[in-house]
Amino acid sequence: SYTVRLSVVQPTFKGEGTAAKPYQISNGQDLKALSDEYNRNPEKYKGKYWKQTASIDMAGISFSPIGKNAAFEGYYDGNNFPISNLQIKSGLQKVGLFASITGKTTLENIVIAETSTITATHKFASAGAIVGEIQRGSSCTIRNCENRAEVIGSGPMDDTFASDSAHVGGIVGKANGNSLVLNCRNYGSVKLTIPSENHAGGITGGQSST
């Protein structure tokens, strides 16, 4: 006789990633998994739908910006549930809940609570609570999002001539392309401590139509 052992692998996310049955983000570990999985395999999750189903507390959870390796492309609905205690301090050039987004991405109803802090230390950082940078040539929409966190650009001073600069905003660090930022609110402080030619704003730190 012999014994056959079967192991059942649980799916990483509840849902199917479609508009009708989006992947569900219900706690801090789910949000971390979204970051980890998308950053590991962006092609697998490109164009998928995600929906937050509860308030999320990120206390004690290490988190890397979503789309730090390849820009996020898809749909995320925060459902007006707050994300609290999100602590990001990164030397990446693009820093936020989402490092960068592209294509026709839509982010909506995302709320970053006042217990969160977003800090970028790259001298040419694009940093925002929701998105670090919207990529050039994109047609993204960021709608009905709210930030109450502190957003900081604290990279080293650059004394050499450069065509780039830092951009720090409450919602988006730098918005490029034919993209829209609609009905968003920022109540958090925006600080840019790099003493050179850089840009900061309450909603966006800078924008370009290209």
C-alpha positions as semicolon CSV with decimal commas, in nm:
position;residue;x (nm);y (nm);z (nm)
1;S;0,000;0,000;0,000
2;Y;0,105;0,360;-0,040
3;T;-0,010;0,702;0,074
4;V;-0,073;0,996;-0,155
5;R;-0,037;1,336;0,007
6;L;-0,195;1,633;-0,161
7;S;-0,115;1,990;-0,066
8;V;-0,357;2,271;-0,142
9;V;-0,198;2,606;-0,219
10;Q;-0,416;2,891;-0,107
11;P;-0,444;3,184;-0,351
12;T;-0,247;3,493;-0,255
13;F;-0,555;3,716;-0,282
14;K;-0,928;3,668;-0,252
15;G;-1,109;3,759;-0,572
16;E;-1,024;3,720;-0,938
17;G;-0,870;4,059;-1,024
18;T;-1,160;4,154;-1,252
19;A;-1,389;4,457;-1,239
20;A;-1,673;4,234;-1,118
21;K;-1,459;4,036;-0,871
22;P;-1,157;4,247;-0,778
23;Y;-0,874;4,122;-0,561
24;Q;-0,960;4,210;-0,200
25;I;-0,721;4,401;0,026
26;S;-0,855;4,364;0,380
27;N;-0,551;4,403;0,610
28;G;-0,189;4,510;0,630
29;Q;-0,056;4,175;0,515
30;D;-0,274;4,192;0,204
31;L;-0,140;4,538;0,120
32;K;0,216;4,418;0,172
33;A;0,142;4,116;-0,049
34;L;0,015;4,347;-0,323
35;S;0,344;4,535;-0,309
36;D;0,560;4,223;-0,290
37;E;0,377;4,032;-0,563
38;Y;0,344;4,323;-0,806
39;N;0,707;4,421;-0,762
40;R;0,813;4,059;-0,814
41;N;0,594;3,984;-1,115
42;P;0,433;4,298;-1,266
43;E;0,328;4,127;-1,589
44;K;0,115;3,877;-1,396
45;Y;-0,082;4,152;-1,221
46;K;-0,083;4,421;-1,491
47;G;-0,433;4,557;-1,557
48;K;-0,591;4,387;-1,256
49;Y;-0,855;4,534;-1,026
50;W;-0,805;4,572;-0,650
51;K;-1,049;4,685;-0,381
52;Q;-0,981;4,767;-0,018
53;T;-1,249;4,621;0,206
54;A;-1,152;4,748;0,553
55;S;-0,942;5,001;0,742
56;I;-0,577;4,895;0,735
57;D;-0,319;4,936;1,011
58;M;0,039;4,903;0,883
59;A;0,201;4,924;1,229
60;G;0,502;4,693;1,244
61;I;0,478;4,596;0,876
62;S;0,772;4,672;0,646
63;F;0,642;4,809;0,317
64;S;0,800;4,897;-0,018
65;P;0,622;5,125;-0,267
66;I;0,403;4,940;-0,516
67;G;0,547;4,959;-0,866
68;K;0,903;5,034;-0,762
69;N;1,054;4,803;-1,026
70;A;0,796;4,848;-1,303
71;A;0,524;5,114;-1,287
72;F;0,189;4,995;-1,154
73;E;-0,080;4,958;-1,418
74;G;-0,428;4,868;-1,301
75;Y;-0,716;4,982;-1,083
76;Y;-0,718;5,033;-0,706
77;D;-1,024;5,144;-0,511
78;G;-0,948;5,232;-0,150
79;N;-1,322;5,239;-0,076
80;N;-1,261;5,538;0,157
81;F;-1,110;5,312;0,423
82;P;-0,801;5,472;0,585
83;I;-0,450;5,330;0,577
84;S;-0,282;5,415;0,907
85;N;0,074;5,384;1,040
86;L;0,222;5,349;0,690
87;Q;0,591;5,430;0,731
88;I;0,794;5,460;0,411
89;K;1,151;5,589;0,410
90;S;1,322;5,518;0,082
91;G;1,619;5,613;-0,131
92;L;1,425;5,529;-0,446
93;Q;1,373;5,810;-0,693
94;K;0,994;5,754;-0,692
95;V;0,829;5,716;-0,352
96;G;0,471;5,684;-0,229
97;L;0,210;5,419;-0,161
98;F;0,258;5,366;-0,535
99;A;0,609;5,445;-0,656
100;S;0,496;5,512;-1,012
101;I;0,189;5,444;-1,226
102;T;0,140;5,425;-1,601
103;G;-0,104;5,355;-1,883
104;K;-0,468;5,416;-1,797
105;T;-0,434;5,337;-1,428
106;T;-0,711;5,458;-1,198
107;L;-0,657;5,509;-0,825
108;E;-0,957;5,626;-0,628
109;N;-1,097;5,667;-0,278
110;I;-0,758;5,611;-0,110
111;V;-0,713;5,766;0,236
112;I;-0,371;5,793;0,403
113;A;-0,410;5,866;0,775
114;E;-0,219;6,122;0,981
115;T;-0,022;5,850;1,161
116;S;0,164;5,775;0,837
117;T;0,485;5,933;0,707
118;I;0,634;5,923;0,357
119;T;1,004;6,016;0,333
120;A;1,217;6,022;0,019
121;T;1,594;6,064;0,049
122;H;1,698;6,063;-0,319
123;K;1,826;6,405;-0,430
124;F;1,597;6,396;-0,736
125;A;1,303;6,223;-0,569
126;S;0,943;6,240;-0,684
127;A;0,743;6,178;-0,367
128;G;0,373;6,186;-0,285
129;A;0,153;6,010;-0,032
130;I;-0,049;5,834;-0,303
131;V;0,193;5,831;-0,600
132;G;0,556;5,925;-0,645
133;E;0,536;5,983;-1,021
134;I;0,289;5,939;-1,305
135;Q;0,496;5,825;-1,600
136;R;0,531;6,023;-1,919
137;G;0,283;5,940;-2,193
138;S;0,025;5,810;-1,945
139;S;-0,347;5,882;-1,919
140;C;-0,396;5,799;-1,551
141;T;-0,670;5,917;-1,318
142;I;-0,635;5,979;-0,944
143;R;-0,976;6,056;-0,803
144;N;-1,127;6,133;-0,464
145;C;-0,812;6,055;-0,265
146;E;-0,717;6,210;0,067
147;N;-0,386;6,250;0,245
148;R;-0,326;6,346;0,607
149;A;0,030;6,212;0,633
150;E;0,352;6,410;0,633
151;V;0,541;6,389;0,303
152;I;0,911;6,473;0,317
153;G;1,183;6,514;0,057
154;S;1,512;6,516;0,245
155;G;1,775;6,418;-0,009
156;P;2,129;6,561;-0,010
157;M;2,205;6,894;-0,173
158;D;2,329;6,872;-0,531
159;D;2,576;7,147;-0,621
160;T;2,635;7,028;-0,976
161;F;2,433;7,137;-1,276
162;A;2,157;6,886;-1,352
163;S;1,848;6,880;-1,572
164;D;1,650;6,701;-1,302
165;S;1,508;6,818;-0,969
166;A;1,303;6,692;-0,676
167;H;0,921;6,708;-0,667
168;V;0,720;6,657;-0,349
169;G;0,341;6,677;-0,324
170;G;0,069;6,580;-0,082
171;I;-0,100;6,350;-0,335
172;V;0,144;6,313;-0,627
173;G;0,511;6,401;-0,646
174;K;0,519;6,457;-1,021
175;A;0,232;6,418;-1,268
176;N;0,326;6,362;-1,630
177;G;0,125;6,287;-1,941
178;N;-0,242;6,345;-2,011
179;S;-0,340;6,251;-1,657
180;L;-0,605;6,380;-1,418
181;V;-0,600;6,445;-1,044
182;L;-0,963;6,505;-0,948
183;N;-1,134;6,598;-0,620
184;C;-0,831;6,509;-0,408
185;R;-0,755;6,667;-0,072
186;N;-0,435;6,712;0,122
187;Y;-0,430;6,797;0,492
188;G;-0,078;6,674;0,563
189;S;0,238;6,882;0,569
190;V;0,468;6,877;0,266
191;K;0,835;6,940;0,338
192;L;1,123;6,970;0,093
193;T;1,451;7,022;0,276
194;I;1,690;6,994;-0,020
195;P;1,842;7,344;-0,061
196;S;1,850;7,363;-0,439
197;E;1,607;7,420;-0,726
198;N;1,321;7,186;-0,640
199;H;0,943;7,187;-0,635
200;A;0,676;7,124;-0,371
201;G;0,298;7,159;-0,368
202;G;-0,008;7,068;-0,166
203;I;-0,156;6,835;-0,429
204;T;0,125;6,784;-0,682
205;G;0,490;6,883;-0,662
206;G;0,504;6,936;-1,037
207;Q;0,334;6,844;-1,359
208;S;0,410;6,812;-1,728
209;S;0,185;6,745;-2,027
210;T;0,436;6,507;-2,186
